[in-house]
Amino acid sequence: MSETPHAVLAIDVYNDKIKHLLEPDSIPWNGRIQFHRCKIKNDSRLEGLIKCSDLVFY
């Protein structure tokens, strides 16, 4: 992330794995990570989040 202008949209049930990346003062890519807390099996927001993405990793 520090070498590219890319932005990340992260989706998970919990943010504990990436919590340190969401702390704005400690990272050079401040504001380029968007976290959405949801269960992918039954959350109606998932389809819209995928549609606005260029690339999806599972």
HTML snippet that shows the backbone in 3Dmol.js (N, CA, C, O; Angstrom):
<script src="https://3Dmol.org/build/3Dmol-min.js"></script>
<div id="view" style="width:600px;height:400px;position:relative"></div>
<script>
const pdb = `
ATOM      1  N   MET A   1       0.823  -1.195   0.000  1.00  0.00           N
ATOM      2  CA  MET A   1       0.000   0.000   0.000  1.00  0.00           C
ATOM      3  C   MET A   1       0.866   1.256   0.000  1.00  0.00           C
ATOM      4  O   MET A   1       0.467   2.283  -0.549  1.00  0.00           O
ATOM      5  N   SER A   2       2.018   1.182   0.597  1.00  0.00           N
ATOM      6  CA  SER A   2       2.852   2.381   0.652  1.00  0.00           C
ATOM      7  C   SER A   2       3.496   2.690  -0.699  1.00  0.00           C
ATOM      8  O   SER A   2       4.027   3.783  -0.896  1.00  0.00           O
ATOM      9  N   GLU A   3       3.453   1.735  -1.629  1.00  0.00           N
ATOM     10  CA  GLU A   3       4.069   1.934  -2.940  1.00  0.00           C
ATOM     11  C   GLU A   3       3.074   2.163  -4.063  1.00  0.00           C
ATOM     12  O   GLU A   3       3.478   2.402  -5.201  1.00  0.00           O
ATOM     13  N   THR A   4       1.780   2.096  -3.768  1.00  0.00           N
ATOM     14  CA  THR A   4       0.752   2.271  -4.801  1.00  0.00           C
ATOM     15  C   THR A   4      -0.355   3.187  -4.282  1.00  0.00           C
ATOM     16  O   THR A   4      -0.439   3.435  -3.080  1.00  0.00           O
ATOM     17  N   PRO A   5      -1.202   3.688  -5.178  1.00  0.00           N
ATOM     18  CA  PRO A   5      -2.319   4.521  -4.747  1.00  0.00           C
ATOM     19  C   PRO A   5      -3.601   3.735  -4.458  1.00  0.00           C
ATOM     20  O   PRO A   5      -4.659   4.332  -4.258  1.00  0.00           O
ATOM     21  N   HIS A   6      -3.517   2.420  -4.435  1.00  0.00           N
ATOM     22  CA  HIS A   6      -4.708   1.591  -4.264  1.00  0.00           C
ATOM     23  C   HIS A   6      -5.400   1.829  -2.923  1.00  0.00           C
ATOM     24  O   HIS A   6      -4.786   2.230  -1.935  1.00  0.00           O
ATOM     25  N   ALA A   7      -6.693   1.565  -2.935  1.00  0.00           N
ATOM     26  CA  ALA A   7      -7.495   1.604  -1.719  1.00  0.00           C
ATOM     27  C   ALA A   7      -8.009   0.192  -1.451  1.00  0.00           C
ATOM     28  O   ALA A   7      -8.170  -0.601  -2.379  1.00  0.00           O
ATOM     29  N   VAL A   8      -8.264  -0.117  -0.192  1.00  0.00           N
ATOM     30  CA  VAL A   8      -8.720  -1.455   0.193  1.00  0.00           C
ATOM     31  C   VAL A   8     -10.072  -1.349   0.880  1.00  0.00           C
ATOM     32  O   VAL A   8     -10.288  -0.499   1.745  1.00  0.00           O
ATOM     33  N   LEU A   9     -10.968  -2.224   0.478  1.00  0.00           N
ATOM     34  CA  LEU A   9     -12.264  -2.355   1.125  1.00  0.00           C
ATOM     35  C   LEU A   9     -12.253  -3.736   1.782  1.00  0.00           C
ATOM     36  O   LEU A   9     -12.293  -4.747   1.080  1.00  0.00           O
ATOM     37  N   ALA A  10     -12.199  -3.796   3.083  1.00  0.00           N
ATOM     38  CA  ALA A  10     -12.107  -5.063   3.812  1.00  0.00           C
ATOM     39  C   ALA A  10     -13.454  -5.410   4.432  1.00  0.00           C
ATOM     40  O   ALA A  10     -14.145  -4.550   4.978  1.00  0.00           O
ATOM     41  N   ILE A  11     -13.811  -6.689   4.336  1.00  0.00           N
ATOM     42  CA  ILE A  11     -15.076  -7.176   4.884  1.00  0.00           C
ATOM     43  C   ILE A  11     -14.786  -8.397   5.746  1.00  0.00           C
ATOM     44  O   ILE A  11     -14.125  -9.335   5.300  1.00  0.00           O
ATOM     45  N   ASP A  12     -15.279  -8.383   6.976  1.00  0.00           N
ATOM     46  CA  ASP A  12     -15.117  -9.530   7.872  1.00  0.00           C
ATOM     47  C   ASP A  12     -16.104  -9.381   9.014  1.00  0.00           C
ATOM     48  O   ASP A  12     -16.712  -8.326   9.195  1.00  0.00           O
ATOM     49  N   VAL A  13     -16.253 -10.439   9.773  1.00  0.00           N
ATOM     50  CA  VAL A  13     -17.136 -10.402  10.935  1.00  0.00           C
ATOM     51  C   VAL A  13     -16.498  -9.585  12.054  1.00  0.00           C
ATOM     52  O   VAL A  13     -17.189  -8.888  12.797  1.00  0.00           O
ATOM     53  N   TYR A  14     -15.173  -9.678  12.168  1.00  0.00           N
ATOM     54  CA  TYR A  14     -14.448  -8.945  13.205  1.00  0.00           C
ATOM     55  C   TYR A  14     -13.280  -8.182  12.571  1.00  0.00           C
ATOM     56  O   TYR A  14     -12.777  -8.575  11.518  1.00  0.00           O
ATOM     57  N   ASN A  15     -12.859  -7.113  13.204  1.00  0.00           N
ATOM     58  CA  ASN A  15     -11.726  -6.358  12.680  1.00  0.00           C
ATOM     59  C   ASN A  15     -10.444  -6.626  13.460  1.00  0.00           C
ATOM     60  O   ASN A  15      -9.452  -5.921  13.273  1.00  0.00           O
ATOM     61  N   ASP A  16     -10.446  -7.634  14.331  1.00  0.00           N
ATOM     62  CA  ASP A  16      -9.285  -7.874  15.191  1.00  0.00           C
ATOM     63  C   ASP A  16      -8.014  -8.215  14.410  1.00  0.00           C
ATOM     64  O   ASP A  16      -6.916  -7.923  14.884  1.00  0.00           O
ATOM     65  N   LYS A  17      -8.131  -8.820  13.236  1.00  0.00           N
ATOM     66  CA  LYS A  17      -6.955  -9.186  12.452  1.00  0.00           C
ATOM     67  C   LYS A  17      -6.301  -7.978  11.791  1.00  0.00           C
ATOM     68  O   LYS A  17      -5.098  -7.994  11.532  1.00  0.00           O
ATOM     69  N   ILE A  18      -7.072  -6.937  11.516  1.00  0.00           N
ATOM     70  CA  ILE A  18      -6.519  -5.766  10.821  1.00  0.00           C
ATOM     71  C   ILE A  18      -6.676  -4.477  11.626  1.00  0.00           C
ATOM     72  O   ILE A  18      -6.475  -3.382  11.102  1.00  0.00           O
ATOM     73  N   LYS A  19      -7.031  -4.614  12.876  1.00  0.00           N
ATOM     74  CA  LYS A  19      -7.274  -3.433  13.708  1.00  0.00           C
ATOM     75  C   LYS A  19      -6.102  -2.445  13.677  1.00  0.00           C
ATOM     76  O   LYS A  19      -6.309  -1.232  13.637  1.00  0.00           O
ATOM     77  N   HIS A  20      -4.886  -2.965  13.696  1.00  0.00           N
ATOM     78  CA  HIS A  20      -3.701  -2.099  13.675  1.00  0.00           C
ATOM     79  C   HIS A  20      -3.584  -1.314  12.360  1.00  0.00           C
ATOM     80  O   HIS A  20      -2.964  -0.251  12.330  1.00  0.00           O
ATOM     81  N   LEU A  21      -4.173  -1.827  11.284  1.00  0.00           N
ATOM     82  CA  LEU A  21      -4.134  -1.126  10.001  1.00  0.00           C
ATOM     83  C   LEU A  21      -5.185  -0.024   9.898  1.00  0.00           C
ATOM     84  O   LEU A  21      -5.124   0.817   9.001  1.00  0.00           O
ATOM     85  N   LEU A  22      -6.133  -0.032  10.802  1.00  0.00           N
ATOM     86  CA  LEU A  22      -7.218   0.949  10.773  1.00  0.00           C
ATOM     87  C   LEU A  22      -6.943   2.157  11.662  1.00  0.00           C
ATOM     88  O   LEU A  22      -7.721   3.111  11.675  1.00  0.00           O
ATOM     89  N   GLU A  23      -5.843   2.118  12.401  1.00  0.00           N
ATOM     90  CA  GLU A  23      -5.485   3.232  13.274  1.00  0.00           C
ATOM     91  C   GLU A  23      -4.820   4.310  12.429  1.00  0.00           C
ATOM     92  O   GLU A  23      -3.686   4.126  11.985  1.00  0.00           O
ATOM     93  N   PRO A  24      -5.491   5.418  12.198  1.00  0.00           N
ATOM     94  CA  PRO A  24      -5.039   6.410  11.221  1.00  0.00           C
ATOM     95  C   PRO A  24      -3.679   7.045  11.470  1.00  0.00           C
ATOM     96  O   PRO A  24      -2.974   7.339  10.504  1.00  0.00           O
ATOM     97  N   ASP A  25      -3.280   7.267  12.696  1.00  0.00           N
ATOM     98  CA  ASP A  25      -2.024   7.964  12.948  1.00  0.00           C
ATOM     99  C   ASP A  25      -0.793   7.079  12.760  1.00  0.00           C
ATOM    100  O   ASP A  25       0.319   7.593  12.643  1.00  0.00           O
ATOM    101  N   SER A  26      -0.971   5.780  12.729  1.00  0.00           N
ATOM    102  CA  SER A  26       0.181   4.887  12.701  1.00  0.00           C
ATOM    103  C   SER A  26       0.524   4.352  11.308  1.00  0.00           C
ATOM    104  O   SER A  26       1.462   3.567  11.170  1.00  0.00           O
ATOM    105  N   ILE A  27      -0.213   4.760  10.278  1.00  0.00           N
ATOM    106  CA  ILE A  27       0.030   4.203   8.949  1.00  0.00           C
ATOM    107  C   ILE A  27       0.180   5.286   7.889  1.00  0.00           C
ATOM    108  O   ILE A  27      -0.477   6.324   7.963  1.00  0.00           O
ATOM    109  N   PRO A  28       1.037   5.051   6.910  1.00  0.00           N
ATOM    110  CA  PRO A  28       1.225   6.040   5.849  1.00  0.00           C
ATOM    111  C   PRO A  28       0.069   6.081   4.844  1.00  0.00           C
ATOM    112  O   PRO A  28      -0.075   7.064   4.117  1.00  0.00           O
ATOM    113  N   TRP A  29      -0.740   5.050   4.792  1.00  0.00           N
ATOM    114  CA  TRP A  29      -1.864   5.006   3.857  1.00  0.00           C
ATOM    115  C   TRP A  29      -3.187   5.367   4.541  1.00  0.00           C
ATOM    116  O   TRP A  29      -4.239   4.822   4.206  1.00  0.00           O
ATOM    117  N   ASN A  30      -3.121   6.260   5.470  1.00  0.00           N
ATOM    118  CA  ASN A  30      -4.275   6.732   6.232  1.00  0.00           C
ATOM    119  C   ASN A  30      -5.458   7.070   5.311  1.00  0.00           C
ATOM    120  O   ASN A  30      -5.309   7.808   4.337  1.00  0.00           O
ATOM    121  N   GLY A  31      -6.615   6.526   5.632  1.00  0.00           N
ATOM    122  CA  GLY A  31      -7.827   6.833   4.884  1.00  0.00           C
ATOM    123  C   GLY A  31      -8.047   5.988   3.645  1.00  0.00           C
ATOM    124  O   GLY A  31      -9.042   6.184   2.947  1.00  0.00           O
ATOM    125  N   ARG A  32      -7.153   5.055   3.343  1.00  0.00           N
ATOM    126  CA  ARG A  32      -7.301   4.237   2.141  1.00  0.00           C
ATOM    127  C   ARG A  32      -7.760   2.816   2.437  1.00  0.00           C
ATOM    128  O   ARG A  32      -7.834   1.987   1.530  1.00  0.00           O
ATOM    129  N   ILE A  33      -8.069   2.527   3.705  1.00  0.00           N
ATOM    130  CA  ILE A  33      -8.640   1.233   4.072  1.00  0.00           C
ATOM    131  C   ILE A  33     -10.022   1.484   4.658  1.00  0.00           C
ATOM    132  O   ILE A  33     -10.186   2.236   5.618  1.00  0.00           O
ATOM    133  N   GLN A  34     -11.000   0.838   4.057  1.00  0.00           N
ATOM    134  CA  GLN A  34     -12.384   0.949   4.506  1.00  0.00           C
ATOM    135  C   GLN A  34     -12.791  -0.419   5.046  1.00  0.00           C
ATOM    136  O   GLN A  34     -12.707  -1.410   4.321  1.00  0.00           O
ATOM    137  N   PHE A  35     -13.228  -0.494   6.298  1.00  0.00           N
ATOM    138  CA  PHE A  35     -13.620  -1.772   6.881  1.00  0.00           C
ATOM    139  C   PHE A  35     -15.131  -1.822   7.047  1.00  0.00           C
ATOM    140  O   PHE A  35     -15.750  -0.891   7.562  1.00  0.00           O
ATOM    141  N   HIS A  36     -15.719  -2.949   6.593  1.00  0.00           N
ATOM    142  CA  HIS A  36     -17.151  -3.182   6.750  1.00  0.00           C
ATOM    143  C   HIS A  36     -17.333  -4.474   7.526  1.00  0.00           C
ATOM    144  O   HIS A  36     -16.896  -5.540   7.093  1.00  0.00           O
ATOM    145  N   ARG A  37     -17.981  -4.369   8.674  1.00  0.00           N
ATOM    146  CA  ARG A  37     -18.229  -5.542   9.514  1.00  0.00           C
ATOM    147  C   ARG A  37     -19.549  -6.170   9.095  1.00  0.00           C
ATOM    148  O   ARG A  37     -20.612  -5.573   9.267  1.00  0.00           O
ATOM    149  N   CYS A  38     -19.476  -7.384   8.542  1.00  0.00           N
ATOM    150  CA  CYS A  38     -20.703  -8.080   8.160  1.00  0.00           C
ATOM    151  C   CYS A  38     -20.427  -9.564   7.968  1.00  0.00           C
ATOM    152  O   CYS A  38     -19.290  -9.983   7.751  1.00  0.00           O
ATOM    153  N   LYS A  39     -21.488 -10.341   8.052  1.00  0.00           N
ATOM    154  CA  LYS A  39     -21.417 -11.774   7.781  1.00  0.00           C
ATOM    155  C   LYS A  39     -21.740 -11.958   6.302  1.00  0.00           C
ATOM    156  O   LYS A  39     -22.815 -11.569   5.845  1.00  0.00           O
ATOM    157  N   ILE A  40     -20.821 -12.543   5.564  1.00  0.00           N
ATOM    158  CA  ILE A  40     -21.000 -12.606   4.118  1.00  0.00           C
ATOM    159  C   ILE A  40     -22.136 -13.527   3.674  1.00  0.00           C
ATOM    160  O   ILE A  40     -22.599 -13.428   2.538  1.00  0.00           O
ATOM    161  N   LYS A  41     -22.586 -14.408   4.542  1.00  0.00           N
ATOM    162  CA  LYS A  41     -23.648 -15.334   4.150  1.00  0.00           C
ATOM    163  C   LYS A  41     -25.032 -14.687   4.112  1.00  0.00           C
ATOM    164  O   LYS A  41     -25.899 -15.132   3.359  1.00  0.00           O
ATOM    165  N   ASN A  42     -25.251 -13.641   4.913  1.00  0.00           N
ATOM    166  CA  ASN A  42     -26.622 -13.118   4.974  1.00  0.00           C
ATOM    167  C   ASN A  42     -26.680 -11.606   5.149  1.00  0.00           C
ATOM    168  O   ASN A  42     -27.559 -11.105   5.850  1.00  0.00           O
ATOM    169  N   ASP A  43     -25.779 -10.880   4.538  1.00  0.00           N
ATOM    170  CA  ASP A  43     -25.811  -9.424   4.646  1.00  0.00           C
ATOM    171  C   ASP A  43     -26.114  -8.836   3.274  1.00  0.00           C
ATOM    172  O   ASP A  43     -25.387  -9.090   2.314  1.00  0.00           O
ATOM    173  N   SER A  44     -27.164  -8.067   3.179  1.00  0.00           N
ATOM    174  CA  SER A  44     -27.601  -7.514   1.899  1.00  0.00           C
ATOM    175  C   SER A  44     -26.624  -6.490   1.323  1.00  0.00           C
ATOM    176  O   SER A  44     -26.709  -6.172   0.137  1.00  0.00           O
ATOM    177  N   ARG A  45     -25.702  -5.968   2.128  1.00  0.00           N
ATOM    178  CA  ARG A  45     -24.726  -4.982   1.632  1.00  0.00           C
ATOM    179  C   ARG A  45     -23.625  -5.619   0.787  1.00  0.00           C
ATOM    180  O   ARG A  45     -22.957  -4.924   0.020  1.00  0.00           O
ATOM    181  N   LEU A  46     -23.430  -6.917   0.917  1.00  0.00           N
ATOM    182  CA  LEU A  46     -22.306  -7.582   0.272  1.00  0.00           C
ATOM    183  C   LEU A  46     -22.310  -7.398  -1.249  1.00  0.00           C
ATOM    184  O   LEU A  46     -21.272  -7.079  -1.829  1.00  0.00           O
ATOM    185  N   GLU A  47     -23.427  -7.587  -1.884  1.00  0.00           N
ATOM    186  CA  GLU A  47     -23.495  -7.465  -3.348  1.00  0.00           C
ATOM    187  C   GLU A  47     -23.069  -6.076  -3.813  1.00  0.00           C
ATOM    188  O   GLU A  47     -22.316  -5.954  -4.780  1.00  0.00           O
ATOM    189  N   GLY A  48     -23.533  -5.043  -3.148  1.00  0.00           N
ATOM    190  CA  GLY A  48     -23.165  -3.680  -3.508  1.00  0.00           C
ATOM    191  C   GLY A  48     -21.689  -3.403  -3.290  1.00  0.00           C
ATOM    192  O   GLY A  48     -21.071  -2.700  -4.088  1.00  0.00           O
ATOM    193  N   LEU A  49     -21.114  -3.940  -2.227  1.00  0.00           N
ATOM    194  CA  LEU A  49     -19.694  -3.761  -1.952  1.00  0.00           C
ATOM    195  C   LEU A  49     -18.836  -4.441  -3.011  1.00  0.00           C
ATOM    196  O   LEU A  49     -17.805  -3.905  -3.419  1.00  0.00           O
ATOM    197  N   ILE A  50     -19.256  -5.610  -3.453  1.00  0.00           N
ATOM    198  CA  ILE A  50     -18.519  -6.327  -4.493  1.00  0.00           C
ATOM    199  C   ILE A  50     -18.619  -5.583  -5.821  1.00  0.00           C
ATOM    200  O   ILE A  50     -17.632  -5.483  -6.549  1.00  0.00           O
ATOM    201  N   LYS A  51     -19.794  -5.064  -6.138  1.00  0.00           N
ATOM    202  CA  LYS A  51     -19.984  -4.348  -7.402  1.00  0.00           C
ATOM    203  C   LYS A  51     -19.115  -3.101  -7.512  1.00  0.00           C
ATOM    204  O   LYS A  51     -18.721  -2.726  -8.616  1.00  0.00           O
ATOM    205  N   CYS A  52     -18.812  -2.461  -6.414  1.00  0.00           N
ATOM    206  CA  CYS A  52     -18.005  -1.243  -6.465  1.00  0.00           C
ATOM    207  C   CYS A  52     -16.509  -1.534  -6.383  1.00  0.00           C
ATOM    208  O   CYS A  52     -15.704  -0.606  -6.306  1.00  0.00           O
ATOM    209  N   SER A  53     -16.130  -2.808  -6.400  1.00  0.00           N
ATOM    210  CA  SER A  53     -14.727  -3.209  -6.291  1.00  0.00           C
ATOM    211  C   SER A  53     -14.168  -3.608  -7.658  1.00  0.00           C
ATOM    212  O   SER A  53     -14.888  -4.139  -8.505  1.00  0.00           O
ATOM    213  N   ASP A  54     -12.889  -3.347  -7.857  1.00  0.00           N
ATOM    214  CA  ASP A  54     -12.218  -3.769  -9.080  1.00  0.00           C
ATOM    215  C   ASP A  54     -11.697  -5.196  -8.992  1.00  0.00           C
ATOM    216  O   ASP A  54     -11.592  -5.883 -10.008  1.00  0.00           O
ATOM    217  N   LEU A  55     -11.373  -5.644  -7.786  1.00  0.00           N
ATOM    218  CA  LEU A  55     -10.784  -6.951  -7.576  1.00  0.00           C
ATOM    219  C   LEU A  55     -11.259  -7.483  -6.233  1.00  0.00           C
ATOM    220  O   LEU A  55     -11.332  -6.738  -5.256  1.00  0.00           O
ATOM    221  N   VAL A  56     -11.585  -8.780  -6.182  1.00  0.00           N
ATOM    222  CA  VAL A  56     -12.074  -9.384  -4.942  1.00  0.00           C
ATOM    223  C   VAL A  56     -11.195 -10.584  -4.588  1.00  0.00           C
ATOM    224  O   VAL A  56     -10.955 -11.454  -5.425  1.00  0.00           O
ATOM    225  N   PHE A  57     -10.719 -10.624  -3.346  1.00  0.00           N
ATOM    226  CA  PHE A  57      -9.977 -11.757  -2.808  1.00  0.00           C
ATOM    227  C   PHE A  57     -10.824 -12.392  -1.716  1.00  0.00           C
ATOM    228  O   PHE A  57     -11.419 -11.694  -0.895  1.00  0.00           O
ATOM    229  N   TYR A  58     -10.875 -13.702  -1.710  1.00  0.00           N
ATOM    230  CA  TYR A  58     -11.610 -14.398  -0.651  1.00  0.00           C
ATOM    231  C   TYR A  58     -10.632 -14.959   0.315  1.00  0.00           C
ATOM    232  O   TYR A  58     -11.026 -15.590   1.295  1.00  0.00           O
TER     233      TYR A  58
END
`;
const viewer = $3Dmol.createViewer("view");
viewer.addModel(pdb, "pdb");
viewer.setStyle({}, {cartoon: {color: "spectrum"}});
viewer.zoomTo();
viewer.render();
</script>
